Amino acid sequence: MTLRDAEALYLKQIHRLLYQAFVEIRQQGREKNCAPVVGLANLLHVVPLDLERAANGEIGYEDVFNSLMYRADELNCRAWIEAEISRMKP
């Protein structure tokens, strides 16, 4: 296995672990009846898979962001995302 192959494998594993973590967090939130945790995990659980696609050149990072914002609108989380973005320093 080349270094490039190993890095690609690590990247894929990281993205899949993050995806699985968000799925697990969402399930735990449901079991604990914690709507904010469920909402955020539901919003974010597909982002690692989109990031994997972007890293592979299948889509752009702007597509990842736009998909996130679309899901935020669907799930009524846009205000949270915009508040968090406004706290970020350029």
N, C-alpha and C positions, 0 to 999 in steps of 0.2 A: 504494500500500500504506500503510495507516495504521500508526501507531506500535504499536498493539495487535496488528495482524496481524504486524508485523515481530518483536515480542517473542515471539509464539506460534511463529513460524517458527524463531527462534533457540533457543527452549526445545526444540522438537522436534529440531532438529539436534544440540543438546548431548546430549540423551538417546540419540539414535541413534548418535552418535559414541562415547559411553561404552559402549553395548551392543557395538558393533563392536570397541572396544578390548578388552573382556573376552573376546570370542570369539577375537580374535587372540592375546591372552595365553594363553588356554587351549590354543590350537593350538601356540604356541611351547613351552609347558610339556610338552605331549605329545612334541614333537620332541626336547626335551632330557631327557626322562624325569624330570621334576621333579614328583612327585606333589603336594606341597603347593601349588604354583602352579596346577596343573590343578584341584585341589580348590577352592581359593578362587575362581578364575575361573569354574568351573562353578557354584558357589554364587551368585556375584554377577552373572553376565552378564544375567540377566533383570530385575534390580532397576531399571536405568534405564528399561526399557519400562514397568514397573509405576509408576515415578515419573511418567512421562509421562501415564499413565492417571489418576493421582491429580491431577496438575496440571490435567488437563482436566475434573476433577470426576466421572469415571467410577467411581472407587473412592476410598476414604479412605486416608490415610496409615497408619492402623492396619491396614488390609487389606494394605498393602505390607509392613509389619513382620511381620504374621502369616504372610504368604506366605514371607517370608525365613526365619522360624523353622521353618516346615514343611519347606522345602527343606533347612535345616540339619539337621533330624532325619533326613531321607531320606539325606543325604550324610555323616552322622556328623560334622558340624561345629558342633554346638550348643555344645560346651564352648568352642570358640574365640570364638564370638560372645558368649557370656556373660562370658568373661574380658575381652574388649574393652569391653563395655558397663560392666563394673565399674570399668574404668580411666577412664571418662569422668566428668568433673565436671558436676554439674547446672547 
